[in-house]
């Protein structure tokens, strides 16, 4: 523009200067656009190449026109070729915008968008017809000759539609700077073409006219937009253009057209002023309506985003809680080591991966000598610190594939996979050396020694209980011989007493030496007895009452647990009928069902026979199963439990939290009650993590519509805690120890003064 002003009187400078500037601008723009095409990947890649072709066609047209006009002095045969090439520029621009519109079609392919475009095109086409196309047709009769001039406004109209589409959804692909440069470049191109066409129609066009610097500016802006382009992921958000401006775009043409009509007709038809005001008010009303609608949509979107954020936060908290539950379920709260539940799972996996039994697995049970004395003398805090230090030393002795677990109290288990006798002995010796060293605990120096018993898979057993029992036998042999050493299990260790015990156990079953004791189950809401649990005791001649922990494992190994379990269920049903006939309050009687007993093919038939023989009401009997039992053959177990439920039995899951089960399957079982294991209850006042586990179990049970009963309640604080978290029932020495049937009858009648242990 400045060049044209300075050399307005020197035509040669105007001619060659204008061409030179256009060539430089075109070459620069092409370089920038090609750079954008080569550098960037993504949905808009071809867009830049098409723009470069458009600028190239303009450059070729300009060069050919300059050669014809300045060198051949208008005598060449290329009169129409430059105009065709210049039309090609707009053609490539239009195709590039079509490519871009295809990428943002989700914003454009709506009825509202098409109507807006029709409004703009109608107004633009009217002005084109009045000021350009109609004068072109009236001034020239040679249609073929002026076909290129006729196409200019048509292609410009197409580019305008593309630009408006781009404005509506411009921030879907490009940054704000790139969008601004592109929109400015295209609009300036349309303005320059319109000025050129108008000057041609009025026969006023000369070299150096206003349209030429506008063409140069347009080309440079379009090329520069490629430099500012930074690729990013395509977004489907609505553009953040000012609402009033975005909605007013379609109506600007209507206003301009109305103003033109008024300027022509207002003197002859004053009514058009009223029509214009009416149109203006309708447009304003429509704009404000659209703005209000957009604001409501934005508010709705904001609410949705807030809701999504809250849902994500809740989901994250839930995942964190589930992860925390899973960690707590598989780890000891004091030492942080894996617990008994994890050990059972890991051992089961190791055994299943070694079905051939060609690789040995070492099961090392470790007990701390004199730990109870230290714990009682110094307090639980020092005992916990000692356990943590012991756990850390054991871990330091292990290799990467060894597992150290704390299974309760001062007992640790070391699981050694793919091993042999020599490696096990060396490992036991290194553990002894490590634990014999002095423990420095704040103000005290402690000396403690371990007793270690070892069993080996598959030599001494193929499951957790068998290996634990054999390792326990070996460990007690170490204690008998002075402690502070290790021994590997041998059959001779327990053969003679085991044979004697087996014989006594068989005779006890034949002589009906097994009796039932009953421990009351109390409602936390009413503090009244709501049931009793039947607990088997062995009245072994010469030994008195033998607790189940001393003979049940042997009975399971001998296969006697099935007849013993049947005897317990039979006696419990008889007792239920007896109490009904005496007119005592009707309570449920809970009976433990062993895994081996439950898995018997004739289990359902046996239960049905017992009910028929005793004439007991199944509604008065609660069958207690364990987590590990329920997680066997799922379909088969579910069918059994469902059948028992239909018969009228209550179903309880005993010792919940010590086994491992899937919550998905748990929700499918027809369970009435979960019994929280006593190991969690006993540490309620000492372990915040155990308290958290109990809370989570109660919360989960309530969510599944299960009743919850806590076992082993011995302190009033434990009872109060259970009441606070919504637990339903409890049993334990706080109310009554297991008692005989006669004493239980008295307690039922009194139901006020609990017996003391």
Secondary structure, DSSP 8 states (H G I E B T S, - for coil): -HHHHHTTT-HHHHHHHHHHHHHHHHHHHHHHHHHHHHH--STTHHHHHHHHHHHHHHHHHHHHHHIIIIISTT-SS-TTHHHHHHHHHHHHHHHHHHHHHHHTHHHH-SHHHHHHHHHHHHHHHHHHIIIIIHHHHHH---TTTTHHHHHHHHHHHHHHHHHHHHHHTGGGTS-HHHHHHHHHHHHHHHHHHHHHHHHHHTT---TT-HHHHHHHHHHHHHHHHHHH------------S-HHHHHHHHHHHHHHHHHHHHHHHTTT-THHHHHHHHHHHHHHHHHHHHHHHHHHHHHHHHHHHHHHHHHHHHHHHHHHHHHHHHHHHHB-TTT-SB-HHHHHHHHHHHHHTTTT--SEEEEEEEEETTHHHHHHHH-HHHHHHHHHHHHHHHHHHS-TT-EEEEEETTEEEEEEEEE-HHHHHHHHHHHHHHHTS-EEETTEEE---EEEEEEEETTS-SSHHHHHHHHHHHHHHHHHTTSSSEEE--GGGTHHHHHHHHHHHHHHHHTT-EEEEEEEEEETTT--EEEEEEEEEEEETTTEEE-HHHHHHHHHHHTTHHHHHHHHHHHHHHHHHHHHHTT----EEEEE--HHHHT-TTHHHHHHHHHHHHT--GGGEEEEEEHHHHTSSHHHHHHHHHHHHHHT-EEEEEEETSS---HHHHTTS---EEEE-HHHHHTTTT-HHHHHHHHHHHHHHHHTT-EEEE----SHHHHHHHHHTT--EE-STTT---B-HHHHHHHHHH-SS----
